[in-house]
């Protein structure tokens, strides 16, 4: 049950950090940060679950990372760098929450007899009170 609570909490963190990041960054930038989720989840699965990635996919992931860093460089050193830095910080938290959520879902699905739909429904139901608490505390 604790894993489902963590999973639900990460959903709420994703929502909160996404909205805050969008207050400080253009939508295109948040899309680039979200593209980093693909290689980050793949590399996390490699570390945690031993999933193998062919060299071509490793190289593709490295290109995505390099492209995102090039995209972000100008934002972080430009005139509005403090505004961008705040947005990137929340986008990073969003990325980490998403990665944690995706990895945990994979681990839970591989060791559970519950269906994917059942797991999603349980996690979503748990996220409602967490979301209400977050709303009461921060808004």
Buried (B, 14 or more C-beta within 10 A) or exposed (E): EEBBEBBBBBBBBBBBBBEBBBEBBEEEBBEBBBBBBBBBBBBBBEEEEEEEBEEEEBEBBEEBBEEBEEBBEEBBEEEEEEBBBBBBBBBBBBBBBBBBBBBBBBBBEEEEEBEEEEBBEBBEEBBEEBBEEBEEEEE
